[in-house]
Amino acid sequence: MADRDAERSNPGASLLLVGGGHAHVAVLADWIRRGVPAGARVVLLTPEPILRYSGMVPGWLAGQHAREEGVVDLAALAVRAGVEWVQGRCAALDPEARVVTTDAGPALRFDIASFDTGGEGRGEALLGADPRLVEVRPIEGLVERLAARRASRRERLRVVVAGGGAGGVELAFGLRNLAGAPARPEVTLATGKGGLLPGFAGAVRRRVAAALARQGIAVIGEDARFNGGALIAGDRSLEPVDLVIAATGSAAPAWVRASGVATNAEGFLLVDAHQRSVSHPCILAAGDVAARADRPLAHSGVHAVRAGPVLAANLRSLLAGETPTATYRPRRHSLYLMNTGDGSAIAAYGPLAAEGPLVLALKHRIDKGWIAQYAKLAGASGDHD
Ligand SMILES: Cc1cc2nc3c(=O)[nH]c(=O)nc-3n(C[C@H](O)[C@H](O)[C@H](O)COP(=O)(O)OP(=O)(O)OC[C@H]3O[C@@H](n4cnc5c(N)ncnc54)[C@H](O)[C@@H]3O)c2cc1C
């Protein structure tokens, strides 16, 4: 275990933000509003100059938003915050030497590092390799691939979405209502043996199942996988299929486990309630790349967003040479708003469910409000997409 000398950091300390996820944008916002902690030298490392907001992707598919509407301009936020933006992807972390190696450039040294890189796709690991397979992560890759497909396709598209969680459900609805499609795509949702929306209340599952049936989306409660070049679920063929979307949850990036920092069994970076690595106090993490050591916490954008201000406060403390004390305490229930692509949405809050155009209006209001606050802080709407 590394010693806690991060607390002895002083002005001039170097801070590395790796990944521009939902939590790190809150850190950048904090620095724009209150200034970067005195004297700190800060670098933001991300593969792209933007963060694609996943919650608006199903609405984009259904033609409710323009493609460039659902993005946060990371590079502009970095400029406004007084942070150096470096384009690249973390490929390796050495927590003892305090170095991150990027796939594209020189190694980056740090006194304190914070990770918010999200998870990685695991569709190929679960379903097998096939050219028709599209991973949901990275989300920008999914958007690129679907945009190209939408532009090129002349016939009816046949899609299988693998994964019965909220992301898979929303993508199935979005694809069934694909804007600009010459004919309404045929969509099958293979939920896996875990079934539709595991972890959600019966009232929510019933509403979603009814909406899927109403829209003609077939639901199969089996694991989909490729076998001899054909997609099957259980003992049944799902062919012919043009596109298979793997919304099968996220896997931990391989560099996390390889680094030697403490991880949970799945390889996600293990943090305490202050978002701080339980093995290396100079490292913090939030969002899907992290796992809480003190309690189970689902990977979701809601938790990444809410952990952001906690991360910001604790990084500020660390840079001032103080012990971080801010704690992320998840609420008992989170509000999920699932866009059904047809002008309506389904809300889930613990045991409660609601549905209708007003729920969709609320979703648009929340999503667009989240994007707008960062566009305002960046001083522009973002022109990198
Ligand atoms: C279709 C869909 C809809 C969803 N809708 C919702 C919803 O409505 N509500 C909800 O709560 N959750 C939703 N989710 C889940 C949500 O997207 C994730 O839980 C959330 O994005 C996780 O946020 P994050 O900050 O951990 O990482 P991300 O948002 O994934 O951001 C990670 C960032 O790090 C960068 N990055 C990645 N790898 C590296 C690397 N090696 N080095 C440097 N930078 C890197 C990426 O480019 C990106 O900028 C949805 C998911 C999907 C697929």
The ligand as a MOL file (V3000), in Angstrom:
LIG
                    3D

  0  0  0     0  0            999 V3000
M  V30 BEGIN CTAB
M  V30 COUNTS 53 58 0 0 0
M  V30 BEGIN ATOM
M  V30 1 C -27.9760 3.7630 -24.6350 0
M  V30 2 C -27.6660 4.0320 -23.2090 0
M  V30 3 C -28.4980 4.8610 -22.4720 0
M  V30 4 C -28.2020 5.1220 -21.1410 0
M  V30 5 N -29.0510 5.9230 -20.4560 0
M  V30 6 C -28.8170 6.1670 -19.1620 0
M  V30 7 C -29.7080 6.9860 -18.4180 0
M  V30 8 O -30.7130 7.4950 -18.9370 0
M  V30 9 N -29.4380 7.1790 -17.0980 0
M  V30 10 C -28.3310 6.6230 -16.5000 0
M  V30 11 O -28.1270 6.8170 -15.2950 0
M  V30 12 N -27.4610 5.8400 -17.1820 0
M  V30 13 C -27.6750 5.6030 -18.4920 0
M  V30 14 N -26.8060 4.8030 -19.1840 0
M  V30 15 C -25.5860 4.3260 -18.5170 0
M  V30 16 C -24.5430 5.4200 -18.5900 0
M  V30 17 O -24.2420 5.7160 -19.9370 0
M  V30 18 C -23.1950 5.0750 -17.9310 0
M  V30 19 O -23.4080 4.4910 -16.6910 0
M  V30 20 C -22.3820 6.3700 -17.7960 0
M  V30 21 O -22.0660 6.8720 -19.0750 0
M  V30 22 C -21.1090 6.1620 -17.0260 0
M  V30 23 O -20.4650 7.4130 -16.9190 0
M  V30 24 P -18.9170 7.5060 -16.7030 0
M  V30 25 O -18.6570 8.8870 -16.2370 0
M  V30 26 O -18.4450 6.3910 -15.8490 0
M  V30 27 O -18.2250 7.2510 -18.1050 0
M  V30 28 P -18.5800 7.6650 -19.5880 0
M  V30 29 O -19.8010 8.4960 -19.6860 0
M  V30 30 O -18.5390 6.3800 -20.3440 0
M  V30 31 O -17.3570 8.6020 -20.0060 0
M  V30 32 C -16.0590 8.0990 -20.0650 0
M  V30 33 C -15.1390 9.1110 -20.6950 0
M  V30 34 O -13.7970 8.6580 -20.6050 0
M  V30 35 C -13.1780 8.5870 -21.9010 0
M  V30 36 N -12.3030 7.4180 -21.9130 0
M  V30 37 C -12.6410 6.1280 -22.0880 0
M  V30 38 N -11.5520 5.3320 -22.0070 0
M  V30 39 C -10.4930 6.1590 -21.7620 0
M  V30 40 C -9.0940 5.9470 -21.5720 0
M  V30 41 N -8.5570 4.7220 -21.6120 0
M  V30 42 N -8.3010 7.0200 -21.3470 0
M  V30 43 C -8.8250 8.2740 -21.2940 0
M  V30 44 N -10.1430 8.5270 -21.4700 0
M  V30 45 C -10.9690 7.4870 -21.7000 0
M  V30 46 C -14.3530 8.4940 -22.8630 0
M  V30 47 O -14.0140 8.9530 -24.1460 0
M  V30 48 C -15.3810 9.3810 -22.1600 0
M  V30 49 O -15.1090 10.7360 -22.4090 0
M  V30 50 C -27.0710 4.5280 -20.5260 0
M  V30 51 C -26.2380 3.7000 -21.2680 0
M  V30 52 C -26.5160 3.4620 -22.5910 0
M  V30 53 C -25.6040 2.5600 -23.3720 0
M  V30 END ATOM
M  V30 BEGIN BOND
M  V30 1 1 1 2
M  V30 2 1 2 3
M  V30 3 2 2 52
M  V30 4 2 3 4
M  V30 5 1 4 5
M  V30 6 1 4 50
M  V30 7 2 5 6
M  V30 8 1 6 7
M  V30 9 1 6 13
M  V30 10 2 7 8
M  V30 11 1 7 9
M  V30 12 1 9 10
M  V30 13 2 10 11
M  V30 14 1 10 12
M  V30 15 2 12 13
M  V30 16 1 13 14
M  V30 17 1 14 15
M  V30 18 1 14 50
M  V30 19 1 15 16
M  V30 20 1 16 17
M  V30 21 1 16 18
M  V30 22 1 18 19
M  V30 23 1 18 20
M  V30 24 1 20 21
M  V30 25 1 20 22
M  V30 26 1 22 23
M  V30 27 1 23 24
M  V30 28 2 24 25
M  V30 29 1 24 26
M  V30 30 1 24 27
M  V30 31 1 27 28
M  V30 32 2 28 29
M  V30 33 1 28 30
M  V30 34 1 28 31
M  V30 35 1 31 32
M  V30 36 1 32 33
M  V30 37 1 33 34
M  V30 38 1 33 48
M  V30 39 1 34 35
M  V30 40 1 35 36
M  V30 41 1 35 46
M  V30 42 1 36 37
M  V30 43 1 36 45
M  V30 44 2 37 38
M  V30 45 1 38 39
M  V30 46 1 39 40
M  V30 47 2 39 45
M  V30 48 1 40 41
M  V30 49 2 40 42
M  V30 50 1 42 43
M  V30 51 2 43 44
M  V30 52 1 44 45
M  V30 53 1 46 47
M  V30 54 1 46 48
M  V30 55 1 48 49
M  V30 56 2 50 51
M  V30 57 1 51 52
M  V30 58 1 52 53
M  V30 END BOND
M  V30 END CTAB
M  END
